[in-house]
Structure formats: C-alpha cells, structure tokens
Amino acid sequence: MGPQHPSTHGVFRMVVTLDGETIVDLKPVMGYLHRNHEQIGERNTFIMNMPFTDRLDYLSGVSNNLGYALTIEKLFGLTVPERAEWLRILMVELIRIANHLWALGFLLNDLGALQTPMLYFYIERELIVDFMEAVTGSRMMHNYMRFGGVAYDLPDEVRGMPTLKYLEELIFNRLPRVLEQGDELMTNNEIVRARAIGVGYLSPEDAINLSTAGPLLRASGVAYDIRRAEPYSYYDHLDFDVAVRYNGDIYDRYLVRMDEMRQSLRILEQILPHLRRTEGAPVVNDKPQYALRAPRAGESYGRVENPKGELGFYVTAKRRDANPQRYHVRAPSFINLTALGPMSRGHKVADVVAILGSIDIVLGEVDR
C-alpha cells in the first residue's frame, strides 16, 4: 500500500502480506523524503537549526522549537526569564490543541467520514493558526523559540481584538464549544464505534517494549507524560492530569486526544493571569545571541512532550565550536510506527488505514 497520499498520510509505504482481505504481516517502509535533517543540523550553526526544527512535525512547529531550545540551553547553561516560560507554554499548548483537532479530523477521514468532521474542527484550528501568525509572523513555520527565551512578545491585537481578550474568547468559549460539538457528533457515533472499538489493539507491555510515546502509549493504559515525569519550563507549577485510557484500541486513542485537549485548556486558563502579571517583562535572557559558541565541550539531551509523543534532541559539541558536532532527533512519529505491524495483524485491509490514522504521524519527522 502506497506510497500515495490518501491512505498513507504522505510518501510512506506498507508492505502487507495478505490472506484474502486479512493481514498476516505488515512492514512499514520509509525513505522517500530524503530530508537529510541531521546532517544539515551538523553543518548549520546552533541558531540556524531553529527554523529547520519547524519542518520536522510541521503541524507542531513551535513545540519542536522548544525541544531544541531546551537542549541547547542545557548544553550552554542558559536561563530563561519568567515571562518567556509562560509564553512558551501558551504556544505549545495551543499547538497541541491545533494538532489534535487536525489528527482527529484526519482519523475520521480515514474511517470513511470524508471531510465533514475535519471541517467542523477546522474553524477553531484556524483561530489558533491566526494567533500563531500574529505572534510569530508565520502560520506554520514559526521559528519562535530562542536560546534563553522567545523571539517576540505578544502583539497588541489579533484580528482587531486586544490579544488577551482574543485568547480569553478562544480558551473559554470557542475551543470548549468545538470539543463539546465533536463529542456529540462522534464519541457515540455508531460507525466510529464499529470501526474503532477493539481494532488495532496495543497492550501496555507492547507499548512499552516498542518504545511508543504520547497518546499511543497513554491509550494503552500507561500514564506517562514527560510534562509530569520530568517537568520542564513551568509545568511543575501547573495543575493538570495525565490523560490515560486503558483499552489500547483506535477508539481510546481518539478519546485520549479529546481528553488531552481539555487538559490543555485547563493549563491555558491557568497561564492567562501570569501573562497579565508579567506584561512588559523581558522575553529573552540578556540580548539575543546569533553567533553562539559552545562554552565547553559536552553533550546534551533535551525532550518535550510533543502532541505525537516524546520529541528528543541529542547534541554534542566541542569547546568553542559554532555548530553541533553531532545532532540527532528522536522523533515520535518514527518510533510510533514500530507498533503498526503488531497492531494490524489479524485485521482487514480497510482497518490498516484507520490504525495508521490513530497513530497520527507526520512524514517530515519520520524520514529525517
């Protein structure tokens, strides 16, 4: 199957062994994009890699930025001002909701619902993307994080509304409403339930042994979230629950993403008072530096809980070097595909498309 877009979410191929319509074995085959991301990362200076991270999971660019920024800050021993930390959490939690709205729209597309559910989710996702554009100057490739802070503070207004009023309307009204609407339309929909319950089962043991992460892991009953297990930024100051479900099937992966969006809204509600309190405060530590050199030789691994799972960056540097000696990305879409074969065996061909959709992959970080 593949490589073509409608059933394989991009240039991705599955070698499937069949007995009639039943899957006997399945092997995922990557290697069509030739991004060469890691080699380019070793050629670039440290800061030049920031816009390249947007191109990994391009639906979660600002969250990719954060993972890389944390890695270099750890390597260089940099600190981040308080307002910048709140802005970072604001941006990555909004992008988590935008990612999950898209992921569920595409999943329901894979179940045969065509574009309708995606269009229901699309309007509110556009409001988030409009906000991202107002803050960063780009709707998709944000290039927003900097070592020791962020590139810009919030603008005065978004879509003609004062920025904080726009955020309040989004967080307290528009996003909760679209989640409620999604619940009504799909959670008890008989077609969704028939196609998703008990399909693509992944046991907790297999989920751990196959190194899966994110909603795929938590839908199998493993309550592991890096924001709780190894808090970064100010997540240890925030009150939220790790979204977890226990049946390990497509349906629970759908529910976990719905739960996660509600938890992100909880986080965003707690951030707004801090954004008001720190208004006018610095958003970057000291002056922005564009020609950084490693103050010492060393290695660093930074990781974040991206919408698709653990995104990690491993960087090594020699003293006084202006670019990484080794630059490696631990991409959740790539790792999570290891579970596709075991989840698909015994199911029908039509189920494979839905199972792949429930993993939620972006090929930009699969074939790096």
C-alpha positions as CSV (number, residue, x, y, z in Angstrom):
1,M,0.0,0.0,0.0
2,G,1.4,3.4,-1.0
3,P,3.3,5.5,-1.4
4,Q,0.4,7.8,-2.1
5,H,-1.3,10.4,0.0
6,P,-4.9,9.3,0.6
7,S,-4.3,6.1,2.6
8,T,-0.8,6.6,3.8
9,H,-0.6,10.2,5.0
10,G,2.2,11.1,2.7
11,V,5.1,9.4,1.0
12,F,5.0,6.2,3.1
13,R,4.6,2.6,2.0
14,M,3.4,-0.5,3.8
15,V,4.4,-4.0,2.6
16,V,1.4,-6.1,3.5
17,T,1.2,-9.9,3.4
18,L,-2.5,-10.9,3.0
19,D,-4.6,-14.0,3.3
20,G,-7.6,-12.8,1.3
21,E,-8.5,-9.5,3.0
22,T,-6.9,-10.4,6.3
23,I,-3.4,-9.1,7.2
24,V,-0.9,-11.7,8.0
25,D,2.1,-9.4,8.3
26,L,2.9,-5.7,7.7
27,K,6.1,-3.8,7.5
28,P,6.3,0.0,7.3
29,V,8.8,1.3,4.7
30,M,10.2,4.8,5.0
31,G,12.8,6.6,2.9
32,Y,11.0,8.7,0.2
33,L,11.5,12.2,1.5
34,H,15.3,12.3,1.9
35,R,15.2,15.2,4.3
36,N,18.8,14.8,5.5
37,H,17.8,16.8,8.6
38,E,20.5,15.5,11.0
39,Q,23.4,16.0,8.5
40,I,22.2,19.6,7.8
41,G,22.0,20.1,11.5
42,E,25.7,19.4,11.9
43,R,26.5,21.8,9.1
44,N,24.4,24.7,10.5
45,T,25.3,26.9,13.4
46,F,23.4,26.3,16.6
47,I,20.8,29.0,16.0
48,M,20.4,28.2,12.2
49,N,18.9,24.9,13.2
50,M,15.9,26.5,14.9
51,P,13.8,27.1,11.7
52,F,14.7,23.6,10.5
53,T,13.0,22.1,13.5
54,D,9.7,23.6,12.3
55,R,10.0,21.2,9.3
56,L,10.0,18.0,11.4
57,D,6.4,17.7,12.6
58,Y,5.3,20.7,10.7
59,L,1.9,20.7,12.4
60,S,3.6,21.3,15.8
61,G,6.5,23.6,14.7
62,V,6.6,25.8,17.8
63,S,6.8,22.7,20.1
64,N,9.7,21.3,18.1
65,N,11.4,24.7,18.6
66,L,11.0,24.3,22.4
67,G,12.6,20.8,22.4
68,Y,15.7,22.1,20.6
69,A,15.9,25.3,22.7
70,L,15.9,23.2,25.9
71,T,18.7,21.0,24.6
72,I,21.0,23.9,23.8
73,E,20.1,25.8,27.0
74,K,21.1,22.7,29.0
75,L,24.3,22.4,27.0
76,F,25.3,26.1,27.4
77,G,23.9,26.6,30.9
78,L,21.4,29.3,29.9
79,T,18.5,30.6,32.0
80,V,15.1,31.8,30.7
81,P,13.1,34.8,32.0
82,E,9.7,34.1,33.7
83,R,7.5,35.7,31.0
84,A,9.3,33.8,28.3
85,E,8.5,30.5,30.1
86,W,4.8,31.4,30.3
87,L,4.8,32.4,26.6
88,R,6.4,29.1,25.7
89,I,3.8,27.0,27.5
90,L,1.0,29.2,25.9
91,M,2.3,28.5,22.4
92,V,3.0,24.8,22.8
93,E,-0.4,24.0,24.5
94,L,-2.3,25.9,21.7
95,I,-0.3,24.0,19.1
96,R,-1.2,20.7,20.9
97,I,-4.9,21.5,20.5
98,A,-4.4,22.5,16.9
99,N,-2.5,19.3,16.2
100,H,-5.1,17.1,17.9
101,L,-8.0,18.8,16.1
102,W,-6.3,18.0,12.8
103,A,-5.3,14.5,13.9
104,L,-8.9,13.6,14.8
105,G,-10.3,15.2,11.6
106,F,-7.9,13.1,9.5
107,L,-8.7,10.0,11.6
108,L,-12.4,10.3,10.9
109,N,-11.5,10.9,7.3
110,D,-9.7,7.5,7.4
111,L,-12.8,5.9,8.9
112,G,-14.7,7.0,5.8
113,A,-16.3,10.2,7.1
114,L,-14.7,12.1,4.3
115,Q,-14.0,15.8,5.0
116,T,-17.1,16.7,7.2
117,P,-15.6,16.2,10.7
118,M,-12.3,17.9,9.7
119,L,-14.3,20.9,8.6
120,Y,-16.1,21.1,11.9
121,F,-12.7,21.2,13.6
122,Y,-11.1,23.5,11.0
123,I,-12.6,26.8,12.0
124,E,-11.3,26.7,15.6
125,R,-7.9,25.4,14.4
126,E,-7.8,28.4,12.1
127,L,-8.3,30.8,15.0
128,I,-5.2,29.2,16.7
129,V,-3.2,29.5,13.5
130,D,-4.3,33.1,13.2
131,F,-2.9,33.7,16.7
132,M,0.3,32.0,15.8
133,E,0.7,34.2,12.7
134,A,0.1,37.3,14.7
135,V,2.7,36.3,17.3
136,T,5.4,34.7,15.1
137,G,4.8,36.1,11.6
138,S,4.1,32.7,10.2
139,R,1.1,30.4,10.1
140,M,3.1,27.2,10.1
141,M,6.9,27.6,10.2
142,H,7.1,29.6,13.4
143,N,10.8,29.9,14.2
144,Y,9.7,31.4,17.6
145,M,11.9,30.0,20.3
146,R,15.4,31.4,21.1
147,F,18.1,30.1,23.4
148,G,17.3,31.9,26.7
149,G,13.7,33.0,25.7
150,V,11.5,33.6,22.8
151,A,11.8,35.9,19.7
152,Y,8.9,38.2,20.3
153,D,6.4,39.2,23.0
154,L,2.6,39.1,22.3
155,P,1.3,41.7,19.7
156,D,-1.2,44.3,20.9
157,E,-4.0,42.8,18.9
158,V,-5.1,39.7,16.9
159,R,-7.8,40.0,14.3
160,G,-8.6,43.5,15.5
161,M,-9.2,42.3,19.1
162,P,-6.8,43.0,22.1
163,T,-4.6,39.9,22.3
164,L,-5.6,38.8,25.8
165,K,-9.3,39.3,25.0
166,Y,-8.8,37.2,21.9
167,L,-7.1,34.4,24.0
168,E,-9.9,34.5,26.6
169,E,-12.6,34.1,23.9
170,L,-10.6,31.3,22.3
171,I,-9.8,29.4,25.6
172,F,-13.1,29.9,27.5
173,N,-15.6,29.9,24.6
174,R,-14.6,28.8,21.2
175,L,-12.4,25.8,21.9
176,P,-14.6,24.2,24.7
177,R,-17.6,24.6,22.3
178,V,-15.9,22.7,19.4
179,L,-14.8,19.9,21.8
180,E,-18.4,19.6,23.0
181,Q,-19.6,19.5,19.4
182,G,-17.1,16.9,18.5
183,D,-18.2,14.8,21.4
184,E,-21.8,15.0,20.4
185,L,-21.1,14.2,16.7
186,M,-18.6,11.4,17.1
187,T,-18.0,9.9,20.5
188,N,-21.2,7.8,20.4
189,N,-21.4,7.6,16.6
190,E,-22.2,4.0,15.7
191,I,-19.9,4.0,12.7
192,V,-17.0,5.4,14.7
193,R,-17.6,2.8,17.4
194,A,-18.0,-0.1,15.0
195,R,-14.8,0.8,13.1
196,A,-12.7,1.8,16.2
197,I,-13.6,-0.3,19.3
198,G,-11.3,-3.3,19.6
199,V,-9.4,-2.5,16.4
200,G,-5.7,-2.0,16.4
201,Y,-5.1,-3.3,19.9
202,L,-1.8,-2.5,21.6
203,S,-1.1,-4.0,25.0
204,P,0.6,-1.9,27.7
205,E,3.6,-4.3,27.6
206,D,4.0,-4.0,23.9
207,A,3.5,-0.2,24.0
208,I,6.5,0.0,26.5
209,N,8.6,-2.6,24.7
210,L,8.2,-0.9,21.4
211,S,9.2,2.5,22.9
212,T,5.9,4.1,21.9
213,A,5.1,7.6,23.3
214,G,2.4,10.1,23.5
215,P,-1.3,9.4,23.0
216,L,-0.5,5.9,21.5
217,L,1.2,4.9,24.8
218,R,-1.3,6.5,27.1
219,A,-4.3,5.0,25.3
220,S,-2.8,1.6,26.3
221,G,-3.0,2.4,30.0
222,V,0.5,3.7,30.6
223,A,0.1,7.1,32.3
224,Y,3.5,8.5,31.2
225,D,3.8,12.2,30.2
226,I,7.1,14.0,30.2
227,R,5.4,17.2,31.5
228,R,4.8,15.2,34.7
229,A,7.7,12.6,34.7
230,E,10.4,15.1,34.0
231,P,8.9,18.6,34.2
232,Y,10.4,21.3,32.0
233,S,9.6,25.0,31.7
234,Y,6.9,25.8,34.5
235,Y,4.8,22.6,34.1
236,D,5.5,21.7,37.7
237,H,3.6,24.8,38.8
238,L,0.5,23.9,36.8
239,D,-2.5,21.7,37.8
240,F,-3.4,19.2,35.1
241,D,-4.0,15.4,34.8
242,V,-2.2,13.0,32.5
243,A,-4.9,11.8,30.0
244,V,-4.9,8.0,30.1
245,R,-7.3,5.3,28.7
246,Y,-7.0,1.5,29.1
247,N,-8.3,-0.4,26.1
248,G,-5.4,0.3,23.7
249,D,-7.6,0.5,20.6
250,I,-8.4,3.2,18.0
251,Y,-11.3,4.4,20.0
252,D,-9.3,5.0,23.1
253,R,-6.6,6.9,21.1
254,Y,-9.4,9.1,19.8
255,L,-10.7,9.6,23.4
256,V,-7.2,10.3,24.8
257,R,-6.7,13.1,22.3
258,M,-10.1,14.6,23.3
259,D,-9.1,14.4,27.0
260,E,-5.7,15.9,26.3
261,M,-7.2,19.0,24.6
262,R,-9.4,19.5,27.7
263,Q,-6.3,19.3,29.9
264,S,-4.5,21.8,27.6
265,L,-7.4,24.2,28.1
266,R,-7.0,23.8,31.9
267,I,-3.3,24.7,31.5
268,L,-4.1,27.7,29.3
269,E,-6.7,29.0,31.8
270,Q,-4.0,29.0,34.5
271,I,-1.5,30.8,32.3
272,L,-3.6,33.9,31.4
273,P,-3.2,35.6,34.9
274,H,0.6,35.1,34.7
275,L,0.6,36.7,31.2
276,R,-1.2,39.7,32.6
277,R,1.1,39.9,35.7
278,T,4.3,39.8,33.7
279,E,3.2,42.2,30.9
280,G,6.2,44.3,29.8
281,A,8.8,41.9,31.3
282,P,11.8,40.7,29.3
283,V,11.1,37.7,27.0
284,V,14.8,36.8,26.3
285,N,17.7,36.5,28.7
286,D,20.3,39.2,28.1
287,K,20.5,40.3,24.4
288,P,19.7,37.8,21.6
289,Q,22.8,36.0,20.5
290,Y,23.2,34.8,16.9
291,A,26.8,33.7,16.9
292,L,26.9,31.4,19.9
293,R,29.9,29.2,20.5
294,A,29.9,26.3,22.9
295,P,31.4,27.5,26.2
296,R,32.6,24.0,26.9
297,A,32.8,20.6,25.3
298,G,29.8,18.3,26.2
299,E,26.6,16.6,25.3
300,S,23.0,17.3,26.0
301,Y,19.7,15.5,25.5
302,G,16.5,17.7,25.8
303,R,13.0,16.3,25.4
304,V,9.5,17.6,25.4
305,E,6.0,16.0,25.4
306,N,5.1,16.8,21.8
307,P,1.5,16.3,20.6
308,K,2.6,13.0,19.0
309,G,4.9,11.8,21.9
310,E,8.4,12.3,23.1
311,L,10.5,14.5,20.9
312,G,14.1,14.4,21.9
313,F,17.2,16.2,20.6
314,Y,20.7,14.9,21.3
315,V,23.5,17.3,20.6
316,T,27.3,17.1,21.2
317,A,29.7,20.0,20.8
318,K,33.4,20.7,21.1
319,R,34.6,23.7,23.0
320,R,34.4,27.0,21.0
321,D,32.5,25.2,18.2
322,A,29.8,27.3,16.4
323,N,27.8,24.3,15.3
324,P,26.9,20.8,16.7
325,Q,29.4,18.0,16.3
326,R,26.6,15.5,16.4
327,Y,22.9,16.3,16.1
328,H,20.3,13.6,16.4
329,V,16.5,13.7,16.6
330,R,14.3,11.2,18.5
331,A,11.1,11.7,16.5
332,P,7.8,10.2,17.9
333,S,6.2,9.6,14.5
334,F,9.2,7.4,13.5
335,I,9.3,5.5,16.8
336,N,5.5,5.0,17.0
337,L,5.4,3.3,13.6
338,T,7.2,0.3,15.1
339,A,3.8,-0.6,16.6
340,L,2.0,-0.5,13.3
341,G,2.8,-4.1,12.3
342,P,1.7,-5.7,15.6
343,M,-1.4,-3.6,15.8
344,S,-2.5,-4.5,12.2
345,R,-2.1,-8.3,12.2
346,G,-5.4,-10.2,12.0
347,H,-7.4,-7.1,10.9
348,K,-8.7,-6.3,7.4
349,V,-7.1,-4.1,4.7
350,A,-9.6,-1.2,5.4
351,D,-8.6,-1.3,9.1
352,V,-4.9,-0.6,8.3
353,V,-5.7,2.9,7.1
354,A,-7.7,3.6,10.4
355,I,-4.9,2.1,12.6
356,L,-2.3,4.3,10.9
357,G,-4.5,7.3,11.3
358,S,-4.8,6.6,15.0
359,I,-1.0,6.7,15.4
360,D,-1.0,10.3,14.0
361,I,2.2,10.6,12.0
362,V,3.8,13.4,10.0
363,L,6.3,12.2,7.4
364,G,8.6,15.2,8.0
365,E,9.8,13.6,11.2
366,V,9.6,10.0,10.0
367,D,12.1,10.3,7.2
368,R,14.5,12.8,8.6
